[in-house]
């Protein structure tokens, strides 16, 4: 856990945000007293693989629908 003053944070904001995005927690201080904490937005217990966001989405319903998976999904959803 790193500490950084507000003045340093203002000067190095993009670097601090990049560090927080990579999982570091930064304690922001004012006159040597902690006032805030900057950390990752995602929870630490979620594993994000190296291929996240890459590739295409595949239909989960393909068997028995003759390619009409969206129609089957809408039919199953009903009036919700």
VENLIN-V171612 format. One record per run of one state. SS is the DSSP state (H for helix, E for strand, C for the rest). FROM is the first residue (numbers start at 0). TO is the last residue. If there is no record, write none. Layout:
SS:FROM:TO / SS:FROM:TO
This chain:
C:0:0 / E:1:4 / H:5:10 / C:11:11 / H:12:20 / C:21:24 / E:25:29 / C:30:31 / E:32:37 / C:38:67 / H:68:76 / C:77:79
